[in-house]
Amino acid sequence: MKKNKYTIILFYKFIKIKNPEFFRDKQKGIAQSFGLTGRMLVATEGVNATFEGQSENIKKYIKKLKTQSIFKDVVFKYSVGNGKAFTKLQVKVRPEVVTLGVGDLNIKKDTAPLVTASKLESMYVKKEDFVVLDLRNDFEIQAGYFEKTVNPNLRKFKDLPAKIKELSYLKNKKVVAVCTGGIRCEKATVLLKKEGFNNLYQLKDGIHTYMKKYPGKHFKGSLFVFDNRMITPVVAGAKRDVVGQCNYCQIACEEFYNDDSVRPSRKVICCDGCIVRHKKLRPAIPL
């Protein structure tokens, strides 16, 4: 089997970082030394990163990271790269590594209990009474979603606090929160628990891990990713349905564009036939 020339990794960790600027500079130097592109966000609450590099260099990079105590227990999610997922390397300090805007949260202590990919699959097979609360942005959910999904219609993750009242009917329902890699769930479930969600869980290591283990099962479609690929089936060649629909004619497709006819600009799915009629759409390339 031909080896993948490029690999993309996704990882994060909530941990107290006393000097984010120093940490940023150190981590940028390490990533540069292995020729990686992509982005890392650093805050006092932790770190969140997605990088692409030649597969051998990714292995060496991870080995180097694991010599630092902060990264020894980090879970890395892997997917096939193409060498073009990112155009450059960015390592930035931000107030939050994923913006919720509700102040400090004790994530380690108060986050919801974990449900593994195997446990979630078992819940589907056994036809248990539960719902999946997808905490990704609404456009991400258009490309792919779990069966039993509740979509809170978030334009941005930080919209969640304002949506909690609309979700109050789920407070006594068994709820499994999901997101791409797990970071948004760890943070959001702290807030949801404070707001009285009494039977709340989160998918361990995110949708990416479930798709890797159970391709073509109860997650339908593709996974939206914040790089130049825009979407990925996660497992190459895995059987899947195209669930995305053109925003204008509703035929099945997965091509994302930025719609500049509204402010702030929004991401929409558009087919090849409709793109010629909508001049304010441009390719949705995030970096």
N, C-alpha and C positions, 0 to 999 in steps of 0.2 A: 504494500500500500504506500502510495506517495505521501511523504510527510508534508504538513502544512509549512510553508515558508514563513508565514507571519501568524502571530497569535495576539489576541486581545485579552487583557485581564481586567477584571473589575474587583475592587476590594474596598473595605472601609473598616473603621473601628471607632467607637465612642470611647474616648479616654482623655483624661485631663492633660492638656498640653500647655505648660506654663509660659513658654516663649515661642509663639507660633512663627514669628519672623525667622528666628534661628532655625527652627525645625524645617520651615519652607526651604531655606537656602541649602540646608544639608540634603534634603530629599531631592531637590532639583538637581544638585550635583550628581547624585547617585543615578538618577534617571538619565541624565545627559551622558554619563559614562558608558551606558549600554545602548545609546542611540535610540531611546524611546521617544515616541510622540504621544500626545494626549493631554489629559488634565488631572491635576490633583488640587483639591481644596483643603485648606488647613484652617482650623479654628481652635479656640480654647477647649471646645467640646470633643475634638477628634479630627479624623482625616477621612477623606473620601476620594477615590481615584479610579480612573480608567486609562489604561495605557495600551499602546500597540508597539510591537517590535518584532524583529526577526526571532523566530521561535527559540533558537539557542540562546539568544540574548535575554529573552524573557525568563528562561530557566535560571540563567546566571543572576539576573536581577532579583528574582524571588529568593534565591539562595543568599544573596547579599542582604536583603531585607530581613530575613529570618535571623541574622546575627544581632539584630536590634530587638530588645525585649518587647517593645511595643507591638512588633509584628509576628511574634512567635506563634500565636494562636489564631492568626487571621485566616479566614477562609477566602481563597482566590477562586473566582469563577472564570472559566476559560471559554473562548469562542474563536472561530477561525477568522483571521484577519486577511486583508488584501493589500496591505502596505499603503493604503490611501484613506484609512478611517479618520486620521487626523493630519492636519498640515503642519503642525508645530507642537512644541511642548509648552505647557502652561502650568505653573505651580503658584497658586495664589492664596493669600490669607483673606478669610471672610469672617463675618460675625458668627455665621453658622455654616456647617458643612452641608446641611440641607435645611432650607429656610422654612420655618413654621411660624416664627414671630410671636411666641407666647412666653418668652423668658426662659430662665433656666429650668431644666427638667432633670430629675434623677432617673436617667434612663436605665442604668444598671439595676437599680432597685425596683422600679415601678413599671417597666415594660411588660407586655402581656406574655403569658406562657407560650412556648414554641410548639408548633405542630410540624413534624418532618414531612418531606415530600411523600414518603411511604405511608404515613398516617393519613395525610389528606387523600391520597389515592384510595386507601381503605375506606375512608368515610364516603367517598363516591360509590365504591363498589357495594357497600352495605346500605346505600340509600339513606344515610343518616339525615336528620333534619337540621340543616345549617345553611348559611349563606356565605358567600365570599364578598368581602368589602374591598374593592380595588381602589387603592390610594394613589394610583398614578394619575397623570393628567388625562383629561377626557380624550384628547387626540391619540394618546398612546393606546387606550382601550379600543379604539376603532380598528386597530391592526390585529388585535388578538385579545382573547379574554377567556376566563374560566366559565364553565357551566355554573349556574346558580349565582352569577355575579350581580352585585348591586353597584351601580355606577353613580357616585356622588356628584359627577359633573364638575370636577375641579379644573379650572383653567391653569392654576398653579397650585402646588402643594400647600402654600401658605393660605389658600382659600378654605382649607378644612375647618378652622375654628368657626367660620361664619356658616358652615353647612351642618354643623352638629345638630341644631334644632330640627332640621329636615330629616335627620337620620335617627331621631329619638325613638321611632317605632321599632328599632332594632335593639334597644337597650336590654331586653330580656331574651333576645334570640341568640342562638349559638352562632357566633360570627368569627370567621377566619379572615384576618386582614392580610392582603397581599400587595407586593410591589416588585419591582424588577429584581433587586438583589438583596433586599431586606432592610436597608437603611431607613427608608421612610416609615416602614411599619414599626421599627423599634421606637421611633420618636413619637409617631402619631398615636400609638396605643396607650402611651402614658397619658396623653391628653384625654383620650376616649374613656379610659378607666376613671379618670377624675370626674368625667361628666356622667358617670353612672352606667356605663356599658358593663354588664355583670357577668357575661359569658363570652368573653373575648379572648381570642388566640391570634397568633401570627404565624405565617408560613416561614419556617426556618430557611435562611439563605435565599429566599425569594423565588419568583417565578422561574428565573433562569435555571435554578437547580432542579425544580420539578420537571421542566421541559427536557432537561438533559437525561433525567432518569425515566420519564414516562412520555416520550415523544408521541404525538398523535393521539393522546388519550383525552383527558378532560379539559385541557387548555386548547382552545381552537384558534387557529391562525398563527400569526408571527409575533415576535417580540420587538417592540419599538426600542431603539437604542439611540442615545444622544451622541452619535458620531456620523460620519459621512455615509455609512451604510444605511442608516435610518431604520431598517428592519433586519431581523435575522431569524431564521428558523431554529437557531441555536445548534441543533444537530443537523449537519449537512445531509441532504437527501431524505430526511425524515418525512414520512407521509403527513400531510397537513392540508387543511382547507384554507382557502383564501376567504376570509370573512370581512375584510375591508371593502368598502363600497365608495365609488366615485361620489363626491359631494353634490354633483350636478345631475348625473343620469342614473346613479345607483347600480351600475354594473360592478362586478367584482374586480377589484384591483388594489394595489398596495403602494402606489407611488405618492409620496408626500411632497407638497409644495407649501410655500409661505404665501398667504393671502394678505397682500398689502392694502386692500381696499378698506380695511378696518384698522383701528389703532386701539390697543397694541395689535401688531400683526398676529395672525393665528395660522396654525398648521392645518391643512386640509388634504384629503386624498382626492386626486383627480386622474382620470384616465387620459390616454393619448388623444382620443377624439375631442374631449372637452377642453384640453389645455390650449388649443389654438384659438378658442373663443374667449378665453379669460386672460386678458393681457396683464392683469395685475398679479398674476401668480408667478412665482419664481422658485427655482429648485430650493428645497429646504435643507440647506447644508449648514449645520450648527457650528462647525469649526474648520 
